[in-house]
Amino acid sequence: MPPLTPMMQQYVETKEQYKDCILLYRLGDFYEMFFEDALIASKVLEITLTGKDCGQAEKAPMCGIPHHAVDSYLNKLIDKGYKAAICEQVEDPKTAKGIVKREVIRIVTPGTNLNIQSLDETKNNYLMCLFYMDDCFGISVADISTGDYYMTEVDSDKKVMDEITKYSPAEILCNDYFPMCGMNLDDIGEKMHISVSMLESWYSDEALCRQKLKDHFHVSSLEGLGLSDYPTGTIAAGMLLQYLYETQKNALPQMTKITPYQTERFMVLDTATRRNLELLETLREKQKRGSLLWVLDKTKTAMGARLLRTCIEQPFLQKELIERRLESIEELNNDVITRDEIREYLNAIYDLERLMSKISYKSANPRDLIAFKNSLSMIPPIRYLLRNMTTPDMKEIYEAMDTLEDIAETIEKSIEDEPPISIKEGGIIKTGYHEAVDKYRHAKTEGKQWLAQMEQTERENTGIKNLRIKYNKVFGYYLEVTNSYKDLVPETWTRKQTMANAERYITPELKELEDVILGAEEKLFSLEYDLFAMIRDQIGGEVKRIQQTAKALAKTDVYASLAYVAERNHYVRPKINEDGIIDIKGGRHPVVEHMIPNDAFVPNDTCLDNHERRISIITGPNMAGKSTYMRQTALIVLMAQMGSFVPAAEADIGISDRIFTRVGASDDLASGQSTFMVEMNEVANILRNATKNSLLILDEIGRGTSTFDGLSIAWAVVEHISDCGKLGAKTLFATHYHELTELEGRLPGVHNYCIAVKEQGDDIIFLRKIIQGGADQSYGIQVAKLAGIPSSVIERAKEIASQLSDADIASKAREIAIEEPNRMVHAPEAVPEDSAVGPDHLVIAQIAALDLGRLTPLEAINLLYQYQDELKKR
């Protein structure tokens, strides 16, 4: 096979080092891709596939993108889960001998994308690293666009999944031993649209990881970083850092600190709960509007928006931290004028965290620095307004906030107020900042006057009235004469180029002037670039000060936003207790009340505790508001624990370690799971992971199967939850099984509630009010009528309903409740075949003897089918 051309040989050698990346190879003004990369990129980017002579018989497949538009194309590749290696020319083509030297200067992956235009400014772009060894999981997370860097460790794959759900990373890395833990990261990545990569074994070498962390943070021991209690977490953090060094090819100056944390510090919210409560996006449209975030997010900065999202996703479990945030919000609302003035200043502040990362990466342009300066000019008045704040958090913010006036002054003195985007074409540095810049600029300006004078003089000397002195990059300066005046051109002029209707000439005087002008311009542009780079690096050296101030501004923004929302929406400061009491007076759903016109939302009370009022069984028709009522209770608890005021007349909130929700019906057909199986999986997760300090929101348990099976499962679930020896969690349990109302007074802590309705003949009016007592019917036919079901169907449904009665099931349910109210028998006892008990009652007696609390849902279903078969045979 003939050898490749020298350039293609260089490409192949570079590609060999980055086999898992699409290699973007710089050629002139384009990034080119060849061979397999070209075939992939041409499809993904929808660009033309061509060929290039590579020295062999067949041309190499090739496609390319303009270098100035690389970001938009990169985003498309990254969105599809590809990695891209940027290969640049690293020497001047004018001075290069042979092939211009090229090197990969950066690898872009989903978790390391720094293009601000492609990132959601209100959301962090996290990279997560997981390390598994000896039944322990180390977890590290970083956002290189902001410098955030966290680390922890957990002891189960369930907790790992909780962290993945919490951070929603764009990319996950793991060690080569990780699959042994049983988690299928590829499936998780596919479902959650996360890129997953397994790192080679050397990445997880403990000594290497520890040394990398010490080198990066310039410390001799990891104890000073607070990592000594997290051995596996330290390895995960070291792996992540090494990966960033490998891909970013720089010193990562924006990563100034690592924050270890304990997962027990925050409330855990699983995927189902986040989805069902619509914390960040709506269930169906996946939009921000209609979510809790939409209601609470009145932040003015991108930094504040990201922090508020984190606050919603990570409610506190410590009363002290909750109270500190509530105190700050109250203080801001006690001085509304100051609060609103602070918000006014915040409105003019750009994303300092991500601008700082651009500065650290040396990719910030002059306009970025002007935006930076304008943002910094807002900090002194904000800090002045905070000076008299008295709450602990506001004092901390004041102390942490640096006015950064020296940095703003440096930019003010040096950079033009309206500079170009380009950093290599001058116009960046202000006159008066640097003597040499002024000197070259003066020469360049005078040179233009000299050109104008020469043009006028030559017109007069030659009589060529339309003579022009022009310039282009190929020929430099030249005299242009149209063909109609060609005869007047002096013999001393030298022809340089012939055009269709004109001739171009050069003279010794013009050439001399060109050297002066272009020499000054070239030197000016080069000096301006060097000065700009120096100023940018000077600002980059202050990264710690700037990041600390950015965090203080973000916190100020979040507190001011929550205070503003509380005042505008008539929220109240909740009391926080550690006694497990949830007592809400006049509670409202924070989102639904905004969707209902004319303040028509009906408030409701909630009272739950760990003793006499553990479980509320809520009955009533569909559309009456059961789900809204239960969700609003969960949201009020969550808002209180994130340190926000809440939509209620009064609220006394006991701290919940977790909130679980099982709401609605959905299939997971891709993995072969029916609606009922999805429901049972979620119920199993709740029963196995909830504690007595959890809050459970359960809606229509058992509705995905037959009435008898569903009622039995729902009944058993309520019994299990009510038993303090097994669970004893605070629970709102909505159901259409009115038979469950028999449990009030028979199971400890169970109380009945229903949604009030008003009947008018065959029609009903929903009053949206929760009252004590149980409903005796679901009004399903009336709701069907409201939905517009044809009248013939409605009438037939009434006829069938009168023939099909649940009386048998209801009476048997009452028998079970009366005969075995506490159901302490562990296993079903055999009943003699010759017993006087009838066949049907024999089965009922067996059911009554079951200890359902010790059965899995699957075992319970199998037993029910067994009993059903027995009845059919008889």
ABEGO torsion letter per residue (X at the ends): XBBBBAAAAAAAAAAAABAABBBBBBBEABBBBBEAAAAAAAAAAGBBBBBBBAGBABBBBBBBBBAAAAAAAAAAAAAAGBBBBBBBBABBAAABBEBBBBBBABBBBAAABABAAABBAABBBBBBBBBBBGGBBBBBBBBAAAGBBBBBBBABAAAAAAAAAAAGBABBBBBAAAAAAGBBAAAAAAAAGBBBBBBBAAAABAAAAAAAAAAAAGBABAAAAGAAABAAAAAAAAAAAAAAAAAAGBAGAABABBBBBBAAABBBBBAAAAAAAGAABBAAAGBABGBAAAAABABABAAAAAAAAAAAABBBABAAAAAAAAAAAAAAAABAAAAAAAAAAAAABBBAAAAAAAAAAGABBAAAAAAAAAAAAAAAAAAAAAAABABAAAAAAAAABBAGAAAAAAAAAABBABBBABAAAEGABBBGABAAAAAAAAAAAAAAAAAAAAAAAAAAAAGBAABBBBBBAAAEBBBBBBAAAAAABBAABBBABBBAABBBBBBAAAAAAAAAAAAAAAAAAAAAAAAAAAAAAAAAAAAAAAAAAAAAAAAAAAAAAAAAAAAAAGBBBBBBBAAGBBBBBGBBBAAAAAABBGGABBBBBBBBBABABABBBBBEBBGAGAAAAAAAAAAAAAAAAAGBBBBBABBBBBBBABBBBBBEBBBBAAAGBBAAAAAAAAAAAAAAABBAABBBBBBGBGAABBAAAAAAAAAAAAAAAABAAAAGBBBBBBBABAAAAAABGABBGBBBBBBBBBBBEABBBBAGBBBBEBBABAGAAAAAAAAGBBAAAAAAAAAAAAABBAAAAAAAAAAAAAABAAGABABBBBBBAABABBAAAAAAAAAAABBAAABBAAAAAAAAAAAAAAAAAX
